[in-house]
Amino acid sequence: MTVLAERQSDKLILALDVGTLSVRASAYDFSGDAVAFADQPIALNQLSSSQIEQDPAEINTAVHHVMQQVLADPVVQQRGIVCAGLASQRSSIVAWNRHTGEPLTPVLSWQDRRAASYLEPLASKGVAIKKKSGLFLSPHYGASKLRWLLDNYPDLERPLRNKELVFGPLAAFVIANLLDGTPCIVDHVNASRTQLMDLQKHEWSSELLREFGIARELLPDCQPTQSYFGTIRGTGIPLTAVNGDQNAAIHGPGKLEDGTLIVNVGTGAFVLLSTNTQLMQHPSLLASIANSSADHVTYLLEGTVNGAGAAIKWAADQWGEADVTPQLADWLSSVETPPVFINTIGGLGSPFWRSEQNPHFLDNGTTEPSRAEQAVAIVESILFLIAINLEAMSNTGQSVKRIRITGGLSALDGLCQRLANLTQRVVLRPQVKQATSQGIAWLAANLSEGWHDLREGAHVDYFLPKDGRSLKARYRQFCSELGWR
């Protein structure tokens, strides 16, 4: 433990998690156990296939409501809170009044693609923009959304003229409304998802700002994810860590070990590998910051699989069923030789970055596969896409010794075992229920080791590699069909 942890280990850590569909508050002790929890759903407003918004006032209200619920808990009141951390959905942006914190626009969700046309003139500069920002040109990131607000929200003209306008990541808006003095600041990770931050200098890039036509004075100041952001109003609690939700989640079990591939399998799947203090550029993978402090910055290679849980939902829709997830465990244990499914649900993410939409099963020349065989083939296709990202990362010379898996689909033992067999690596599944909240709490407390129980090996499931010859044969078919290798 650090000096802070030793001195305050009887006290608690407050974690705030502003997700896409809900806002959560938790209080953790210094072993990583949650002693209080509250959550509140928030609406996601889909105006069209490309326009997806949220109400910033609703988010702000929800943050304060769940926080007050946790702070009112008798155990929390008895033990006290020593520090707090905030995790937020990445790439969502909003405009607000610099002095009052009052929102001036809706939140444009990370899923919002309304500004796609703004990127077309920049296509020839995509390689240079990725080198600076670590990100491929995409309307999912904040830069084009911010430019769209300036061009399409007349209500911003007066605050812009009066020097009252500030806009940027949702995290910065939450900070302004959470802390004393309405500070105009944001962490490195959420800043980086705007595609406007220089990943090497950890500051807004004058070149990227110029490309997108955004003035520096309209953006909050950047600071390390682990640093003093200010004091939560009316509480005296210091906010000591702010990070993006996925980046906080990788710290859920505690210290990020070298050589560990992080796989989070939800609607999509994120495949993350720490490159420690080395910023590594890869032609077909994203580069991002895992965490930063005054002393050091740690980086990630990041891969994306679009069709994970979304592929399971696609199958259920095809079959006219509400949900097939409860049947997957039995199907995975009984089906040994499924067909091969070419999973292009949501388009192919990394390392392909292709928008093709033609999901299909390969004809194996035998009878029509059963529903169970099709379902297992879809699960295997998720693992194949994860394995391709692992190969892309390994091709950089990075060593991948083990895989740590979290997320909804990781509850399937059959999925975890097949991943171990396919990659011939041990797969670890920490029993962390709220990885984002637990991760931001760990960062806020500035702990140097993992949470106690996880460090001692408790609450971790291990899947050891077994024979995977049949599975690897299907993987080779899958790769050949997609033109990989």
C-alpha positions in Angstrom: 0.0 0.0 0.0 1.0 3.6 -0.4 1.4 6.0 2.6 -2.1 7.3 1.9 -3.6 3.8 2.0 -1.8 2.9 5.2 -2.9 6.0 6.9 -6.5 5.9 5.7 -7.2 2.2 5.3 -10.1 2.3 7.7 -11.8 4.9 5.5 -13.6 4.5 2.2 -13.2 5.6 -1.5 -16.0 7.1 -3.5 -16.4 6.0 -7.1 -18.7 7.8 -9.6 -19.4 6.1 -12.9 -21.3 8.1 -15.6 -22.2 5.4 -18.1 -24.3 5.4 -21.2 -27.5 4.0 -19.7 -27.0 4.7 -16.0 -25.0 6.7 -13.4 -23.6 4.7 -10.4 -22.0 5.7 -7.1 -20.1 3.2 -4.9 -18.1 3.4 -1.7 -15.1 0.9 -1.6 -12.9 -0.1 1.3 -9.1 -0.5 0.7 -9.5 -4.2 0.0 -11.7 -3.4 -3.0 -15.0 -4.4 -1.4 -18.1 -2.3 -2.1 -19.8 -1.3 1.1 -22.5 1.0 -0.4 -23.9 1.3 -3.9 -26.6 3.4 -5.8 -27.5 3.7 -9.4 -30.0 5.6 -11.5 -30.9 5.0 -15.2 -30.5 7.8 -17.7 -32.2 8.2 -21.0 -30.6 7.7 -24.4 -32.5 9.6 -27.1 -32.2 8.2 -30.6 -33.5 11.0 -32.9 -32.4 9.1 -36.0 -29.9 6.4 -37.0 -27.1 9.0 -36.8 -28.3 11.4 -34.1 -28.2 10.1 -30.6 -28.3 12.5 -27.6 -28.6 12.7 -23.8 -29.9 15.3 -21.5 -26.9 16.9 -19.6 -29.2 18.2 -16.8 -30.6 14.7 -16.3 -27.0 13.3 -16.1 -26.0 16.1 -13.6 -29.0 15.4 -11.4 -28.4 11.7 -11.5 -24.7 12.1 -10.4 -25.7 14.2 -7.4 -28.6 11.9 -6.5 -26.6 8.6 -6.4 -23.7 10.3 -4.7 -25.9 11.7 -1.9 -27.5 8.2 -1.5 -24.1 6.6 -0.9 -22.9 9.4 1.3 -26.0 9.0 3.5 -25.3 5.3 4.0 -24.8 4.7 7.8 -21.5 2.7 7.2 -20.2 5.5 4.9 -21.1 8.2 7.5 -19.4 6.2 10.2 -16.2 5.5 8.3 -15.9 8.6 6.1 -14.6 9.1 2.6 -10.9 9.9 2.0 -11.0 10.5 -1.8 -13.1 10.1 -4.9 -12.7 9.1 -8.5 -14.9 9.8 -11.6 -15.2 7.6 -14.7 -17.2 8.7 -17.7 -18.3 7.4 -21.1 -15.7 8.4 -23.6 -16.2 10.5 -26.8 -19.6 12.0 -25.7 -19.4 15.8 -25.8 -21.5 18.8 -24.6 -21.3 22.7 -24.4 -21.8 24.6 -21.2 -21.4 28.0 -19.6 -17.9 28.5 -18.3 -18.9 30.4 -15.2 -22.2 28.7 -14.1 -21.8 25.1 -15.5 -25.2 25.5 -17.1 -25.6 23.2 -20.2 -26.0 25.0 -23.5 -26.6 21.9 -25.8 -27.6 18.3 -25.5 -24.9 15.7 -24.9 -24.0 14.3 -28.3 -23.4 10.6 -27.5 -20.3 8.7 -28.4 -22.6 6.7 -30.7 -23.7 9.9 -32.6 -22.5 10.0 -36.2 -24.2 13.2 -37.4 -20.9 15.0 -38.3 -19.6 12.2 -40.6 -19.6 14.6 -43.6 -17.2 17.0 -41.7 -14.5 14.3 -42.0 -14.6 13.9 -45.8 -12.4 16.9 -46.6 -9.8 15.5 -44.0 -9.6 12.0 -45.5 -6.2 12.7 -47.2 -4.8 13.8 -43.8 -6.1 10.7 -41.9 -2.6 9.2 -41.4 -1.2 12.4 -40.0 -4.2 12.9 -37.7 -3.9 9.3 -36.4 -0.1 9.8 -35.7 -0.9 12.8 -33.5 -4.1 11.5 -31.9 -3.8 7.8 -32.0 -7.2 7.5 -33.5 -8.6 6.9 -37.0 -10.9 9.5 -38.5 -14.3 8.7 -37.2 -17.5 10.7 -36.3 -17.7 8.7 -33.1 -14.9 10.8 -31.7 -15.5 14.3 -30.4 -13.8 16.7 -32.8 -16.3 16.6 -35.7 -19.2 16.8 -33.2 -17.7 19.9 -31.6 -17.3 21.5 -35.0 -20.9 20.6 -35.8 -22.2 22.3 -32.7 -20.4 25.5 -33.6 -21.9 25.5 -37.1 -25.5 24.3 -36.1 -26.4 25.7 -32.7 -27.3 29.5 -33.0 -27.8 29.6 -29.2 -24.0 29.3 -28.9 -23.3 32.6 -30.6 -24.0 34.9 -27.6 -22.0 32.8 -25.1 -19.2 32.5 -27.7 -19.2 36.3 -28.1 -19.2 36.9 -24.4 -16.4 34.4 -23.8 -18.7 32.2 -21.7 -18.7 29.2 -24.0 -16.8 26.1 -23.2 -17.3 22.6 -24.6 -15.6 19.3 -24.7 -15.8 15.8 -23.1 -18.8 14.9 -20.9 -16.4 14.3 -18.0 -15.4 18.0 -18.0 -19.0 19.1 -17.8 -19.6 16.7 -14.8 -16.4 18.1 -13.1 -17.6 21.7 -13.6 -20.9 20.9 -11.9 -19.5 18.6 -9.2 -16.5 20.6 -7.8 -16.1 23.9 -5.9 -15.4 26.8 -8.1 -16.8 25.3 -11.4 -13.3 24.4 -12.7 -12.7 24.1 -16.4 -10.5 21.0 -16.5 -10.5 17.4 -18.0 -8.3 14.4 -17.7 -5.9 13.2 -20.4 -7.9 10.1 -21.4 -11.3 11.8 -22.0 -9.5 14.7 -23.7 -7.7 12.2 -26.0 -11.1 10.8 -27.2 -11.9 14.1 -28.8 -9.2 13.4 -31.4 -7.8 16.8 -30.6 -5.1 15.9 -28.1 -1.4 15.2 -28.9 -0.8 11.7 -27.4 2.9 12.4 -26.9 2.7 16.0 -25.4 -0.6 15.3 -23.5 -2.0 18.6 -24.4 -4.3 20.0 -27.1 -2.6 19.9 -30.4 -2.5 23.2 -32.3 -2.3 21.3 -35.6 -5.4 19.2 -34.9 -7.3 22.2 -33.6 -6.5 24.0 -36.8 -7.6 21.0 -39.0 -11.0 20.9 -37.2 -11.4 24.7 -36.9 -11.7 24.7 -33.1 -10.2 27.5 -30.9 -8.1 26.4 -28.0 -9.8 28.8 -25.6 -13.1 26.9 -26.0 -11.7 23.7 -24.4 -11.0 22.8 -20.8 -7.4 22.5 -19.5 -5.9 19.0 -19.6 -4.3 17.3 -16.6 -3.2 13.8 -15.6 -5.9 11.2 -14.8 -4.4 10.7 -11.3 -4.1 14.3 -10.0 -6.0 16.7 -7.7 -9.0 18.0 -9.6 -10.6 19.9 -6.7 -13.1 19.3 -3.9 -16.6 18.0 -4.3 -19.1 20.7 -3.3 -20.4 20.6 0.2 -18.4 17.5 1.2 -14.7 18.4 1.5 -13.9 15.2 -0.5 -11.0 15.6 -2.9 -11.5 14.3 -6.5 -8.1 12.5 -7.1 -8.8 10.6 -10.3 -10.8 11.0 -13.6 -10.6 8.6 -16.5 -12.7 7.1 -19.3 -14.9 4.2 -18.5 -13.1 1.5 -20.5 -9.7 2.7 -19.3 -10.9 2.7 -15.7 -12.3 -0.8 -16.1 -8.9 -2.3 -17.0 -7.8 -1.2 -13.5 -10.8 -2.9 -11.9 -8.7 -5.8 -10.5 -5.9 -3.4 -9.6 -2.4 -3.1 -11.0 -2.2 -3.7 -14.8 0.5 -6.3 -15.3 2.8 -6.3 -18.3 2.1 -9.1 -20.8 -1.6 -9.3 -19.9 -4.1 -8.9 -22.7 -7.3 -7.2 -21.5 -10.6 -8.4 -23.1 -13.9 -6.8 -22.2 -16.8 -8.5 -24.0 -20.0 -6.5 -24.0 -22.1 -5.3 -26.9 -18.8 -5.0 -28.6 -15.4 -6.2 -27.4 -12.4 -4.1 -26.5 -9.0 -5.7 -26.8 -6.3 -3.8 -24.9 -2.6 -4.4 -24.3 -0.4 -2.2 -22.1 2.7 -1.0 -23.8 3.8 0.5 -20.5 5.5 3.9 -20.9 6.0 3.4 -24.7 3.6 5.0 -27.1 3.4 2.5 -29.9 1.9 3.4 -33.3 0.3 0.6 -35.2 -1.2 1.0 -38.7 -4.4 -0.9 -37.9 -4.8 -0.5 -34.2 -5.6 2.4 -32.0 -3.1 4.0 -29.5 -4.5 5.4 -26.2 -3.5 6.3 -22.7 -4.3 3.8 -19.9 -3.4 6.2 -17.1 -1.3 9.3 -16.3 0.1 11.0 -13.3 2.6 13.8 -12.7 5.4 11.2 -12.9 4.5 8.9 -15.8 2.1 8.0 -18.5 1.1 4.5 -19.5 -0.1 3.6 -22.9 -2.3 1.0 -24.6 -2.7 -0.7 -28.0 -6.4 -0.9 -28.5 -8.4 -3.2 -30.8 -12.2 -3.2 -31.4 -14.6 -6.0 -32.2 -18.0 -4.7 -33.2 -20.0 -7.9 -33.2 -19.8 -9.4 -29.7 -23.0 -9.2 -27.7 -24.5 -7.4 -30.8 -23.9 -10.6 -32.7 -25.8 -12.7 -30.2 -28.6 -10.2 -30.4 -28.5 -10.4 -34.2 -29.0 -14.2 -34.0 -31.9 -13.8 -31.6 -33.6 -11.3 -33.9 -33.0 -13.7 -36.9 -34.6 -16.5 -35.0 -37.5 -14.4 -33.6 -36.4 -14.9 -30.0 -36.1 -12.3 -27.3 -32.8 -13.6 -25.8 -30.8 -16.7 -26.5 -28.1 -15.9 -23.9 -29.5 -18.3 -21.2 -29.1 -21.2 -23.6 -25.5 -20.5 -24.6 -23.8 -22.3 -21.7 -25.5 -25.6 -22.5 -24.9 -25.2 -26.3 -21.2 -24.4 -25.7 -20.8 -27.6 -23.6 -22.6 -29.9 -26.1 -21.5 -28.6 -29.6 -18.0 -29.6 -30.5 -17.8 -29.0 -34.3 -19.9 -26.0 -35.3 -19.7 -24.4 -38.7 -17.7 -21.2 -39.3 -19.6 -17.9 -39.0 -18.2 -14.8 -40.8 -19.0 -12.1 -38.2 -19.4 -8.7 -39.8 -22.1 -7.5 -37.4 -21.7 -3.8 -37.2 -18.9 -3.9 -39.7 -15.4 -5.2 -39.2 -13.4 -3.3 -36.5 -9.7 -3.6 -36.1 -7.5 -4.5 -37.7 -9.7 -4.5 -40.8 -11.7 -1.3 -40.4 -14.2 -2.3 -43.1 -17.9 -1.4 -43.1 -19.1 -4.5 -45.0 -22.3 -6.0 -43.7 -22.8 -9.6 -44.9 -22.7 -11.9 -41.9 -23.0 -15.5 -43.1 -22.1 -19.1 -42.3 -19.6 -21.0 -44.5 -21.0 -24.0 -46.3 -19.4 -27.1 -44.8 -21.1 -29.4 -47.3 -23.1 -31.2 -44.7 -26.6 -30.8 -43.4 -28.1 -27.5 -42.3 -26.6 -26.6 -38.9 -28.9 -26.6 -35.9 -29.7 -23.5 -33.9 -27.3 -24.7 -31.2 -24.5 -25.2 -33.8 -25.1 -21.7 -35.3 -25.1 -20.1 -31.9 -21.7 -21.7 -31.0 -20.3 -20.7 -34.3 -21.3 -17.1 -33.6 -19.6 -17.3 -30.2 -16.5 -18.7 -31.8 -16.4 -15.9 -34.4 -16.2 -13.4 -31.5 -13.1 -15.3 -30.2 -11.6 -15.4 -33.7 -11.8 -11.6 -34.0 -10.2 -11.3 -30.6 -7.5 -13.7 -31.6 -6.8 -11.7 -34.8 -6.3 -8.6 -32.7 -4.0 -10.5 -30.4 -1.9 -11.6 -33.4 -1.8 -7.9 -34.7 -0.5 -6.9 -31.2 2.0 -9.7 -31.0 3.4 -8.8 -34.4 4.7 -5.6 -32.9 7.0 -7.7 -30.7 4.8 -7.2 -27.6 4.7 -10.3 -25.4 1.2 -11.6 -24.5 1.6 -14.1 -21.6 -2.0 -14.3 -20.4 -5.5 -12.9 -21.1 -7.8 -11.2 -18.5 -11.4 -11.3 -19.5 -14.4 -9.3 -18.2 -17.8 -8.2 -19.4 -21.2 -9.8 -19.7 -20.3 -12.7 -22.0 -17.3 -13.6 -20.0 -19.7 -15.3 -17.6 -19.8 -18.2 -20.1 -17.2 -20.8 -19.0 -17.3 -22.3 -22.5 -16.4 -19.0 -24.1 -13.4 -18.5 -21.7 -12.2 -22.1 -22.2 -12.4 -21.9 -26.0 -10.4 -18.6 -25.8 -7.7 -20.4 -23.8 -7.6 -23.3 -26.3 -7.5 -21.0 -29.3 -4.7 -18.8 -28.1 -2.9 -21.4 -25.9 -2.7 -18.9 -23.1 -4.2 -18.9 -19.6 -7.4 -16.9 -19.4 -8.1 -15.2 -16.0 -11.6 -14.1 -15.1 -11.6 -11.8 -12.0 -14.9 -11.8 -10.2 -15.3 -8.0 -10.4 -18.9 -7.0 -10.7 -18.4 -3.3 -11.5 -15.0 -3.1 -13.1 -15.2 0.6 -14.0 -16.2 1.7 -10.5 -13.7 -0.5 -8.9 -11.0 0.6 -11.3 -11.6 4.3 -10.7 -11.6 3.8 -7.0 -8.2 2.0 -7.2 -6.8 4.9 -9.2 -8.3 7.5 -6.9 -6.7 5.8 -3.8 -3.4 5.7 -5.7 -2.7 2.1 -4.7 0.5 0.5 -5.9 -0.6 -3.2 -5.9 -3.8 -5.0 -6.7 -6.8 -5.2 -4.4 -6.0 -7.5 -1.5 -8.3 -10.4 -2.3 -7.4 -10.4 -6.0 -3.7 -10.1 -5.2 -3.9 -13.2 -3.0 -5.5 -15.1 -5.9 -9.0 -15.3 -4.4 -12.0 -14.4 -6.6 -10.3 -15.2 -9.8 -11.3 -18.1 -12.2 -8.5 -19.7 -14.3 -9.0 -21.4 -17.6 -5.9 -23.4 -18.7 -5.2 -24.2 -22.4 -6.3 -27.6 -23.7 -6.1 -29.2 -27.1 -7.6 -26.7 -29.7 -6.8 -28.4 -33.0 -10.3 -28.5 -34.3 -11.0 -25.0 -33.1 -7.8 -23.7 -34.8 -8.8 -25.3 -38.1 -12.0 -23.3 -38.0 -10.0 -20.2 -37.1 -7.8 -20.7 -40.2 -10.9 -20.9 -42.3 -12.2 -17.8 -40.8 -9.0 -15.9 -41.3 -8.7 -17.1 -44.9 -12.2 -15.9 -45.7 -11.4 -12.4 -44.3 -8.0 -12.2 -46.1 -6.1 -12.2 -42.8 -2.4 -13.4 -43.0 
